[in-house]
């Protein structure tokens, strides 16, 4: 995929973060990953301030206990969005 994707995880720094981030790195090695500390002063959109510092086509907020096992599904979603501007 030639789109610039930023994966954002608000993390409590559990053991699951390592596994989740490892799968993202495996399937999207050229994408940026941003981990936001969710242990202090957390609020639902805390990560928004930080994402504006990145140049990306898509920002994907993914929990630290969410595991990207089939990257083709995500690729299909991005392709769908690219072909259906009503959703952008």
C-alpha positions in Angstrom: 0.0 0.0 0.0 1.4 3.4 -0.9 -0.7 5.5 1.5 1.0 7.1 4.5 -0.7 5.6 7.6 -0.2 6.7 11.1 -1.1 4.1 13.7 -2.0 5.7 17.1 -2.3 3.8 20.3 -3.3 5.3 23.6 -1.5 2.9 26.0 -1.5 1.9 29.6 1.7 0.1 28.8 0.5 -3.4 29.3 2.1 -6.5 27.8 -0.4 -6.5 25.0 1.1 -3.3 23.6 4.2 -5.1 22.5 2.3 -7.8 20.6 -0.1 -5.3 19.0 2.8 -3.0 17.9 4.8 -5.9 16.7 2.0 -7.0 14.3 1.6 -3.4 13.0 5.4 -3.2 12.4 5.4 -6.5 10.7 2.6 -5.7 8.2 3.2 -2.0 7.8 6.9 -1.5 8.3 7.0 1.9 6.5 4.1 3.3 8.5 4.6 5.6 11.5 3.4 4.5 15.0 2.6 6.8 17.8 2.1 5.6 21.3 0.4 8.1 23.6 0.7 7.6 27.4 -2.8 6.9 28.7 -1.7 6.5 32.3 -1.8 10.3 33.1 -4.3 13.0 32.4 -6.2 10.7 30.0 -9.2 11.9 28.1 -10.7 10.3 25.0 -9.2 12.6 22.4 -5.8 13.2 24.0 -4.0 11.8 21.0 -5.4 14.5 18.7 -2.9 17.2 19.6 0.0 14.9 18.7 -1.3 13.5 15.4 -1.2 17.0 13.8 2.6 16.8 13.9 2.6 13.9 11.4 2.2 13.9 7.7 -0.2 11.0 6.9 -3.1 10.1 4.6 -4.9 8.1 7.2 -4.8 8.0 11.0 -5.8 4.7 12.6 -6.5 4.7 16.3 -5.8 1.2 17.5 -6.0 -0.1 21.1 -3.0 -1.7 22.6 -5.0 -5.0 22.9 -6.2 -5.0 19.3 -4.3 -7.3 17.1 -4.0 -6.8 13.4 -4.0 -10.4 12.1 -5.2 -9.8 8.6 -3.7 -6.7 7.0 -5.8 -7.3 3.8 -8.9 -6.3 5.7 -7.4 -3.0 6.6 -6.1 -2.5 3.1 -9.6 -3.2 1.8 -11.1 -0.5 4.1 -8.5 2.1 2.9 -9.2 1.1 -0.7 -12.9 1.5 -0.1 -12.3 5.0 1.4 -10.1 5.9 -1.5 -12.9 5.0 -4.0 -15.8 6.5 -2.1 -15.1 10.1 -1.4 -18.4 10.5 0.4 -16.8 8.9 3.4 -13.8 11.2 3.6 
